[in-house]
Amino acid sequence: MTDAMRRARRHMLARTGLAWLVMMQVMMLAFPGYLRDGARAPDAQASLEQAIVLMNWLSLILCVPLVLYCAWPVWHGVGRDVLRRRIGMDVPVALGILAAFLPSVVATWRGAGEVYFDSVSMFVAFLLTARFLETCARQAVSGQTHPAQDAGLLHAADRLAFRFVCLQILLAVGVGLYWWHIQPGHALAVTVALLVMSCPCALSMSVPAALAARHAARLRAGTHSAGEADALDAATRRIARQNLHGALVWHLLMAPLAAMGWVQPWVAAITMLLSSLAVAANAWRLTRLAAPGSHGRAAGAIDAVAG
């Protein structure tokens, strides 16, 4: 690993850690808002509303460095995409952050309306966690020579993620306008949820995670025979396809639920992280190989992983 790669990983880890710290504080500050609809005496309700206003301002203060510093890679990616005149994977992420953050700022300033600082903080923290896993996977396989089949899988995953992003943005806009027409109060939450779910983190890391796990398996098991190496390559490609197709199915199942207003933005952020963790866990099954010196059981272990 080069010094630049180590430096990039350290910066991402620092941003991720800060995002998690802010998220935990914002979630704690958001708790009074969850109690707003309960039945209570008028004076108690007035005190609760005052507490909610104060907590919203504190959440806004905490979310400013989250949006400006922690989410800086997103804004940098959007700027790069704009200069290249293309829609990249950072565009829906940026739209999701802005769609939740800016109305929350307005609602806090006015002292009325729904705020989504908890969703913003969760989305950024979970997004950075997923991207940190993706960065580790891509750095683990950088500089390696990939067979044509592996290169084809990498290209297919990137192409699928790009198409998914474009379709999801169109879906979010169309569904948001529909909800604005029939029930404006729910339009923003539905749009934000769809934009959050449009993050293609799991799709993007599906193949790199499998390739990184194969590299770790080779280091752990030592020298393979030609037959064992071929079996490991076949298992890697099968796991990569499982990751790719599983992540796509997950998104396709969750998108209609979000479009119907059944998925809150913070739930969408959790599903985004869970799909990325599932991809990483599935890929890491490739490391369940025989220890060095026990290659006789390696082929069986590979078959069990790929089966």
C-alpha positions in Angstrom: 0.0 0.0 0.0 1.4 3.4 -1.0 1.7 6.4 1.3 -1.1 8.1 -0.5 -3.5 5.2 0.0 -2.6 5.0 3.7 -3.2 8.8 4.0 -6.6 8.5 2.2 -7.6 5.6 4.5 -6.7 7.6 7.6 -8.6 10.6 6.5 -11.7 8.5 5.7 -11.4 6.8 9.0 -11.2 10.1 10.8 -14.3 11.4 9.0 -16.2 8.2 9.7 -15.3 8.3 13.4 -16.5 11.9 13.7 -19.7 11.2 11.8 -20.5 8.4 14.2 -19.8 10.6 17.2 -22.1 13.4 15.8 -24.8 10.8 14.9 -25.0 9.5 18.4 -25.3 13.0 19.8 -27.9 14.0 17.3 -30.0 10.9 17.9 -30.0 11.7 21.6 -31.1 15.3 20.9 -33.8 14.1 18.6 -35.5 12.0 21.3 -37.8 14.8 22.6 -39.2 15.1 19.0 -40.3 11.5 19.1 -42.5 12.3 22.1 -44.3 15.2 20.5 -47.5 13.3 19.6 -48.1 11.9 23.0 -51.1 13.0 25.2 -50.0 15.4 28.0 -51.1 18.5 29.8 -50.9 21.8 27.9 -48.1 23.2 30.1 -46.1 20.0 29.7 -46.7 20.1 25.9 -45.5 23.7 25.8 -42.3 22.8 27.8 -41.7 19.9 25.4 -42.1 22.2 22.4 -39.5 24.6 23.8 -37.1 21.7 24.5 -37.6 20.5 20.9 -36.7 23.9 19.5 -33.5 24.0 21.6 -32.6 20.5 20.6 -33.1 21.3 16.9 -30.7 24.2 17.2 -28.1 22.0 18.9 -28.6 19.3 16.2 -28.1 21.9 13.5 -24.9 23.1 15.0 -23.6 19.5 15.2 -24.7 18.7 11.7 -22.8 21.6 10.1 -19.3 20.1 10.5 -20.9 16.7 9.6 -22.1 18.0 6.3 -19.1 20.2 5.5 -16.2 18.1 6.7 -17.4 14.5 7.1 -19.3 14.5 3.8 -16.5 16.4 1.9 -15.7 13.4 -0.3 -19.3 13.5 -1.5 -19.0 17.2 -2.5 -15.6 16.6 -4.1 -17.0 13.7 -6.1 -20.0 15.8 -7.3 -17.7 18.6 -8.4 -15.6 16.1 -10.3 -18.7 14.7 -12.0 -19.9 18.2 -12.9 -16.6 19.0 -14.5 -16.8 15.8 -16.5 -20.4 16.4 -17.4 -21.7 13.1 -16.1 -23.9 11.6 -13.4 -21.7 9.8 -10.9 -22.5 7.8 -7.8 -22.1 10.9 -5.5 -24.9 12.8 -7.2 -27.9 11.0 -5.5 -26.0 11.0 -2.2 -25.5 14.7 -2.4 -29.2 15.2 -3.3 -30.3 13.0 -0.4 -28.2 15.0 2.1 -29.3 18.4 0.8 -33.0 17.3 0.5 -32.9 16.4 4.2 -30.6 19.0 5.6 -31.8 22.3 3.9 -35.5 21.9 4.8 -34.4 21.0 8.3 -32.4 24.2 8.6 -35.5 26.2 7.4 -37.8 24.4 9.8 -35.3 25.1 12.7 -35.1 28.8 11.8 -38.8 29.1 11.7 -39.4 27.0 14.8 -42.0 24.9 13.1 -42.0 21.9 10.8 -40.3 18.5 10.6 -36.5 18.2 10.9 -34.4 15.3 9.6 -31.1 16.0 11.3 -31.2 12.4 12.7 -31.6 11.0 9.2 -28.8 13.2 7.9 -26.4 12.1 10.5 -27.3 8.5 10.2 -27.0 8.6 6.4 -23.6 10.3 6.5 -22.2 8.0 9.2 -23.5 4.8 7.5 -22.4 6.0 4.1 -18.9 6.7 5.2 -18.8 3.3 6.9 -19.8 1.5 3.7 -17.4 3.5 1.7 -14.6 2.8 4.1 -15.2 -0.9 3.6 -15.3 -0.3 -0.2 -12.0 1.6 0.0 -10.3 -1.1 1.9 -11.5 -3.7 -0.6 -10.4 -1.7 -3.6 -7.0 -0.9 -2.1 -6.5 -4.6 -1.3 -6.8 -5.5 -4.9 -5.2 -2.4 -6.4 -2.1 -3.2 -8.4 -3.0 -6.8 -8.9 -3.4 -8.3 -12.3 -7.0 -9.5 -12.8 -8.1 -12.2 -15.2 -10.4 -11.2 -18.0 -13.4 -12.6 -16.2 -12.6 -10.6 -13.0 -12.2 -7.4 -15.0 -15.5 -8.1 -16.7 -17.2 -8.5 -13.4 -15.7 -5.2 -12.2 -16.9 -3.4 -15.3 -20.4 -5.0 -15.0 -20.7 -3.9 -11.4 -19.7 -0.3 -12.1 -22.1 -0.2 -15.1 -25.0 -1.6 -13.1 -24.4 0.8 -10.3 -24.4 3.8 -12.7 -27.6 2.7 -14.3 -29.2 2.1 -10.9 -28.3 5.6 -9.8 -29.9 7.2 -12.9 -33.1 5.2 -12.5 -33.3 5.8 -8.8 -32.9 9.6 -9.2 -35.7 9.6 -11.8 -37.9 7.4 -9.5 -37.2 9.7 -6.5 -38.2 12.8 -8.5 -41.3 11.2 -10.0 -42.6 9.8 -6.7 -41.8 13.0 -4.8 -43.8 15.0 -7.3 -46.7 12.5 -7.0 -46.7 12.7 -3.2 -46.5 16.5 -3.4 -49.7 16.5 -5.4 -51.7 14.1 -3.2 -50.1 14.7 0.3 -47.5 17.4 0.4 -46.6 16.7 4.1 -45.1 13.3 3.2 -43.4 14.3 -0.1 -40.1 15.3 1.4 -39.7 12.2 3.6 -40.5 9.8 0.7 -38.1 11.7 -1.6 -35.3 11.6 0.9 -35.8 7.9 1.6 -35.6 7.1 -2.1 -32.5 9.2 -2.5 -30.8 7.6 0.5 -31.6 4.2 -0.9 -30.2 5.2 -4.3 -26.7 5.1 -2.8 -25.1 2.2 -4.7 -22.5 1.3 -2.0 -23.3 -2.4 -1.9 -23.4 -2.6 -5.7 -20.0 -0.8 -6.0 -18.2 -3.0 -3.4 -19.8 -6.3 -4.4 -17.0 -7.4 -6.7 -14.0 -5.6 -5.1 -15.0 -7.2 -1.7 -14.9 -10.7 -3.3 -11.5 -10.1 -4.9 -10.1 -8.7 -1.7 -11.4 -11.8 0.2 -9.7 -14.0 -2.4 -6.4 -12.2 -1.9 -6.7 -12.7 1.9 -7.6 -16.3 1.5 -4.4 -16.9 -0.7 -2.3 -15.1 1.9 -3.8 -17.2 4.7 -3.7 -20.6 3.0 -0.3 -20.2 1.4 0.6 -21.8 -1.9 -2.2 -23.5 -3.8 -2.0 -26.2 -6.4 -3.3 -25.3 -9.9 -6.6 -27.1 -9.2 -7.1 -25.3 -5.9 -6.3 -22.0 -7.4 -8.8 -22.5 -10.2 -11.5 -23.6 -7.6 -10.8 -20.4 -5.6 -11.1 -18.2 -8.7 -14.4 -19.9 -9.5 -15.7 -19.5 -6.0 -14.6 -15.8 -6.0 -16.6 -15.1 -9.2 -19.6 -16.9 -7.8 -19.5 -14.9 -4.6 -19.1 -11.7 -6.6 -22.2 -12.5 -8.6 -24.1 -13.4 -5.4 -23.1 -10.0 -4.0 -24.0 -8.1 -7.1 -27.4 -9.8 -7.6 -28.3 -9.8 -3.9 -27.6 -6.1 -3.5 -29.7 -5.3 -6.6 -32.6 -7.5 -5.4 -32.4 -5.8 -2.0 -32.8 -2.4 -3.6 -35.6 -3.5 -5.9 -37.5 -4.9 -2.9 -37.0 -1.8 -0.7 -37.7 0.8 -3.4 -41.5 0.1 -3.7 -41.9 0.2 0.1 -40.1 3.6 0.2 -42.2 4.9 -2.7 -45.4 4.0 -0.8 -44.2 6.0 2.2 -43.6 2.9 4.4 -39.8 3.6 4.9 -38.6 6.5 6.9 -35.3 8.2 5.8 -33.5 6.8 8.9 -34.7 3.3 8.1 -33.5 3.8 4.6 -30.1 4.7 5.9 -30.0 1.6 8.1 -30.9 -0.6 5.1 -28.1 1.0 3.1 -25.6 0.1 5.7 -27.0 -3.4 6.2 -26.8 -4.2 2.5 -23.1 -3.2 2.5 -22.3 -5.2 5.6 -24.1 -8.2 4.1 -21.9 -7.9 0.9 -18.7 -7.7 3.0 -19.8 -10.7 5.2 -20.7 -12.8 2.2 -17.4 -12.1 0.5 -15.4 -12.8 3.6 -16.6 -16.4 3.5 -13.9 -17.0 1.0 -11.3 -16.7 3.8 -12.6 -20.0 5.4 -9.8 -22.0 3.9 -7.4 -24.5 5.3 -4.5 -23.2 7.3 -1.0 -23.3 5.8 0.2 -26.8 5.3 -3.2 -28.4 5.1 -4.0 -28.0 1.4 -5.6 -31.3 1.2 -8.7 -29.8 2.8 -8.5 -26.5 0.8 -10.6 -27.7 -2.1 -13.4 -28.9 0.1 -13.4 -25.6 2.0 -13.6 -23.7 -1.2 -16.4 -25.8 -2.5 -18.3 -25.3 0.8 -17.9 -21.5 0.5 -19.0 -21.4 -3.1 -21.9 -23.8 -2.7 
